[in-house]
Amino acid sequence: MMRTLLAVSVCAGLLAAGCSAPPVDWKARVGRYSYDDAVREMGVPDRETHLSDGSTASEWLKARGMSEGTMVMPRGAAIQDFQTYNDPNTYLDLIFDKAGRLASWKLIYR
């Protein structure tokens, strides 16, 4: 019985680990990662600008921000309190040089 429980736990852990992708090491991709690689991996960018030096600034939405609120109304009281919390959207900003290779990256929150 104990071995079965252990085997099920190990399988569940391996399954959960296999479902989550490891974080991307963008620093290691600088100079090696191309614009075409980015489009294949993440799709067409949400925004894109061609700069005067021949480079391209592209931006992908990585995570949509959330808004939530709470309302407190004590029973029998006329006092109301409403608070909102807004988390920003997360964007991945990639700059590609004239040759289409990744020159720099940053995360933007707005």
Backbone as JSON, one array per atom type, in Angstrom:
{
  "sequence": "MMRTLLAVSVCAGLLAAGCSAPPVDWKARVGRYSYDDAVREMGVPDRETHLSDGSTASEWLKARGMSEGTMVMPRGAAIQDFQTYNDPNTYLDLIFDKAGRLASWKLIYR",
  "N": [[0.82, -1.2, 0.0], [1.89, 1.26, 0.82], [3.96, 1.55, -1.04], [2.5, 1.82, -3.39], [1.16, 4.23, -2.94], [3.38, 5.92, -2.82], [4.37, 5.63, -5.43], [2.25, 6.69, -6.93], [2.33, 9.32, -6.01], [4.87, 10.15, -6.92], [4.5, 9.93, -9.71], [2.46, 11.82, -10.09], [3.82, 14.13, -9.35], [5.84, 14.24, -11.32], [4.25, 14.54, -13.58], [3.06, 17.03, -13.07], [5.36, 18.62, -13.09], [6.14, 18.34, -15.71], [4.2, 19.74, -17.07], [4.6, 22.41, -16.67], [6.37, 25.02, -18.16], [9.86, 25.73, -18.29], [11.32, 28.82, -17.13], [12.21, 31.36, -19.51], [15.49, 32.09, -20.53], [16.36, 34.99, -21.36], [18.62, 36.56, -21.52], [20.61, 34.81, -22.33], [19.8, 34.38, -24.91], [20.35, 36.65, -26.37], [21.78, 37.94, -29.28], [21.71, 35.48, -30.53], [19.11, 34.68, -30.99], [16.49, 35.01, -33.28], [14.3, 37.34, -35.02], [12.43, 35.91, -36.52], [12.44, 33.49, -35.07], [11.22, 34.39, -32.73], [8.64, 35.08, -33.65], [7.76, 32.58, -34.49], [7.68, 31.27, -32.02], [6.07, 32.89, -30.31], [4.11, 34.1, -31.82], [2.69, 36.73, -33.88], [3.86, 39.98, -33.07], [2.29, 42.2, -30.65], [2.71, 44.91, -30.85], [4.81, 46.88, -32.94], [7.73, 48.55, -34.04], [9.73, 50.15, -36.41], [12.94, 51.3, -36.24], [15.1, 54.18, -36.81], [17.78, 53.41, -37.05], [17.69, 51.0, -38.28], [16.98, 48.9, -36.69], [14.47, 46.87, -34.99], [11.79, 47.28, -32.82], [9.86, 45.26, -30.9], [6.87, 44.12, -29.33], [5.27, 41.96, -27.06], [2.31, 40.89, -25.48], [2.44, 39.36, -22.45], [1.18, 38.69, -20.05], [-2.0, 39.32, -18.86], [-3.13, 41.97, -16.88], [-4.84, 42.19, -13.7], [-7.88, 43.28, -12.17], [-9.37, 43.86, -9.1], [-11.73, 44.05, -6.47], [-12.94, 44.92, -3.18], [-15.71, 45.01, -1.01], [-16.89, 46.34, 1.94], [-19.45, 46.09, 4.17], [-20.63, 46.67, 7.11], [-23.01, 44.94, 9.12], [-26.07, 46.48, 9.57], [-24.98, 49.0, 9.61], [-24.29, 52.19, 8.11], [-21.98, 52.56, 6.85], [-19.82, 52.2, 4.16], [-17.22, 50.62, 2.47], [-15.09, 50.55, -0.21], [-12.56, 49.05, -1.96], [-10.13, 49.0, -4.51], [-7.89, 47.03, -6.44], [-5.39, 47.13, -8.75], [-3.55, 45.32, -11.01], [-0.84, 45.62, -13.24], [-0.63, 45.06, -16.86], [1.67, 42.72, -18.33], [4.33, 43.06, -20.49], [6.53, 41.81, -23.0], [9.35, 43.18, -24.25], [11.22, 43.23, -27.07], [14.19, 43.98, -28.76], [15.44, 43.98, -31.96], [18.32, 43.76, -33.99], [19.66, 45.19, -37.13], [20.17, 42.92, -38.63], [18.25, 41.24, -37.76], [18.63, 39.88, -35.37], [18.35, 39.24, -31.86], [18.93, 41.98, -29.85], [18.47, 43.26, -27.4], [16.41, 43.01, -24.44], [13.47, 43.42, -22.37], [11.17, 43.43, -19.62], [8.04, 44.97, -19.41], [5.77, 46.75, -17.43], [2.55, 47.83, -17.47]],
  "CA": [[0.0, 0.0, 0.0], [2.77, 2.43, 0.92], [4.66, 1.67, -2.31], [1.54, 2.32, -4.37], [0.97, 5.65, -2.65], [4.6, 6.59, -3.21], [4.43, 5.62, -6.89], [1.26, 7.65, -7.41], [2.84, 10.66, -5.69], [5.98, 10.45, -7.83], [3.92, 10.14, -11.04], [1.75, 13.11, -10.07], [4.84, 15.18, -9.33], [6.46, 14.3, -12.64], [3.25, 15.08, -14.5], [2.95, 18.47, -12.8], [6.59, 19.27, -13.52], [6.16, 18.32, -17.17], [3.2, 20.67, -17.6], [5.04, 23.8, -16.57], [7.57, 25.3, -18.96], [10.87, 26.47, -17.53], [11.4, 30.23, -17.53], [13.11, 31.63, -20.63], [16.68, 32.86, -20.22], [16.48, 35.93, -22.47], [20.0, 37.04, -21.58], [21.36, 33.83, -23.12], [19.33, 34.42, -26.29], [20.83, 37.86, -27.04], [22.75, 37.67, -30.32], [21.47, 34.18, -31.15], [17.67, 34.51, -31.22], [16.08, 35.88, -34.39], [12.92, 37.82, -35.08], [11.63, 34.77, -37.0], [12.3, 32.58, -33.93], [10.24, 34.98, -31.81], [7.3, 34.97, -34.25], [7.39, 31.16, -34.43], [7.44, 30.87, -30.63], [5.05, 33.68, -29.6], [3.15, 34.69, -32.73], [2.94, 38.1, -34.35], [3.89, 40.9, -31.91], [1.15, 43.1, -30.46], [3.17, 46.21, -31.34], [6.12, 46.81, -33.58], [8.2, 49.82, -34.57], [11.02, 50.11, -37.09], [13.7, 52.47, -35.81], [15.92, 54.8, -37.86], [19.07, 52.72, -37.21], [17.45, 49.72, -38.92], [16.52, 47.89, -35.73], [13.03, 46.72, -34.83], [11.32, 47.11, -31.45], [8.63, 44.47, -30.93], [6.3, 43.96, -27.98], [4.27, 40.92, -26.91], [1.61, 40.82, -24.2], [2.74, 38.07, -21.82], [0.2, 38.4, -19.0], [-3.01, 40.37, -18.68], [-3.28, 42.4, -15.49], [-6.14, 41.92, -13.09], [-8.46, 44.26, -11.26], [-10.29, 43.25, -8.16], [-12.18, 44.98, -5.44], [-13.64, 44.38, -2.03], [-16.66, 45.94, -0.41], [-17.17, 46.01, 3.33], [-20.66, 46.73, 4.68], [-21.0, 46.08, 8.39], [-24.44, 44.73, 9.29], [-26.79, 47.53, 10.29], [-24.29, 50.28, 9.58], [-24.38, 52.88, 6.83], [-20.62, 52.75, 6.36], [-19.4, 51.32, 3.08], [-15.82, 50.8, 2.1], [-14.79, 49.81, -1.42], [-11.16, 49.19, -2.33], [-9.78, 48.3, -5.74], [-6.49, 46.7, -6.64], [-5.13, 46.94, -10.17], [-2.24, 44.82, -11.4], [-0.62, 46.02, -14.64], [-0.31, 44.05, -17.87], [3.09, 42.46, -18.5], [4.74, 42.99, -21.89], [7.91, 41.48, -23.3], [9.84, 44.11, -25.26], [12.43, 42.71, -27.69], [14.8, 44.83, -29.77], [16.21, 43.19, -32.91], [19.22, 44.6, -34.79], [19.41, 45.22, -38.58], [20.23, 41.55, -39.16], [17.13, 40.47, -37.22], [19.05, 39.15, -34.17], [17.97, 39.88, -30.6], [19.96, 42.86, -29.31], [18.17, 43.51, -25.99], [15.05, 42.63, -24.02], [13.05, 43.86, -21.04], [9.75, 43.29, -19.29], [7.41, 46.25, -19.15], [4.52, 46.62, -16.7], [1.69, 49.0, -17.58]],
  "C": [[0.86, 1.26, 0.0], [3.52, 2.65, -0.39], [3.75, 2.23, -3.4], [1.32, 3.81, -4.19], [2.18, 6.46, -3.07], [4.7, 6.69, -4.74], [3.45, 6.63, -7.49], [1.74, 9.07, -7.16], [3.96, 11.07, -6.62], [5.44, 10.73, -9.23], [3.2, 11.48, -11.12], [2.74, 14.26, -10.08], [5.52, 15.33, -10.67], [5.51, 14.89, -13.67], [3.12, 16.59, -14.31], [4.19, 19.2, -13.27], [6.67, 19.33, -15.05], [5.21, 19.32, -17.79], [3.67, 22.11, -17.55], [6.34, 23.99, -17.34], [8.58, 26.04, -18.1], [10.92, 27.92, -18.0], [12.45, 30.41, -18.63], [14.28, 32.48, -20.16], [16.96, 33.8, -21.39], [17.9, 36.44, -22.61], [20.85, 36.1, -22.44], [20.97, 33.86, -24.59], [19.82, 35.64, -27.07], [21.93, 37.48, -28.03], [22.52, 36.38, -31.08], [20.02, 33.98, -31.59], [17.23, 35.49, -32.3], [14.63, 36.33, -34.25], [11.99, 36.68, -35.52], [11.42, 33.74, -35.9], [11.21, 33.08, -32.99], [8.82, 34.83, -32.36], [6.84, 33.51, -34.23], [6.98, 30.75, -33.02], [6.23, 31.58, -30.01], [3.98, 34.27, -30.5], [3.54, 36.1, -33.11], [2.91, 39.04, -33.14], [2.64, 41.79, -31.87], [1.46, 44.5, -30.96], [4.54, 46.04, -31.95], [6.47, 48.16, -34.17], [9.56, 49.61, -35.22], [11.75, 51.41, -36.8], [14.64, 52.94, -36.92], [17.27, 54.11, -38.06], [18.92, 51.34, -37.84], [16.99, 48.62, -37.98], [15.0, 47.91, -35.62], [12.72, 46.49, -33.35], [9.96, 46.42, -31.52], [8.18, 44.19, -29.51], [5.2, 42.9, -28.0], [3.63, 41.03, -25.54], [1.83, 39.44, -23.62], [1.72, 37.7, -20.74], [-0.73, 39.59, -18.84], [-3.12, 40.68, -17.2], [-4.69, 42.12, -14.98], [-6.59, 43.11, -12.25], [-9.41, 43.52, -10.35], [-10.65, 44.27, -7.1], [-12.86, 44.25, -4.3], [-14.57, 45.45, -1.48], [-16.98, 45.44, 1.0], [-18.39, 46.8, 3.77], [-21.03, 46.06, 6.0], [-22.52, 46.0, 8.53], [-25.05, 45.85, 10.13], [-26.11, 48.89, 10.26], [-24.39, 50.89, 8.19], [-23.01, 53.11, 6.22], [-20.32, 51.72, 5.27], [-17.97, 51.63, 2.72], [-15.55, 49.93, 0.88], [-13.36, 50.1, -1.82], [-10.92, 48.42, -3.61], [-8.27, 48.1, -5.81], [-6.3, 46.43, -8.12], [-3.69, 46.47, -10.38], [-2.03, 45.19, -12.87], [-0.47, 44.81, -15.56], [1.2, 43.9, -17.93], [3.39, 42.27, -19.97], [6.2, 42.59, -21.98], [8.33, 42.35, -24.47], [11.17, 43.57, -25.78], [12.9, 43.67, -28.76], [15.69, 43.94, -30.65], [17.07, 44.14, -33.75], [18.88, 44.52, -36.28], [19.36, 43.83, -39.18], [19.09, 40.68, -38.64], [17.48, 39.62, -36.02], [18.7, 39.95, -32.92], [19.15, 40.68, -30.05], [19.74, 43.15, -27.83], [16.72, 43.11, -25.71], [14.76, 43.28, -22.68], [11.57, 43.56, -20.87], [9.23, 44.66, -18.93], [6.07, 45.98, -18.46], [3.74, 47.92, -16.85], [0.24, 48.6, -17.71]]
}
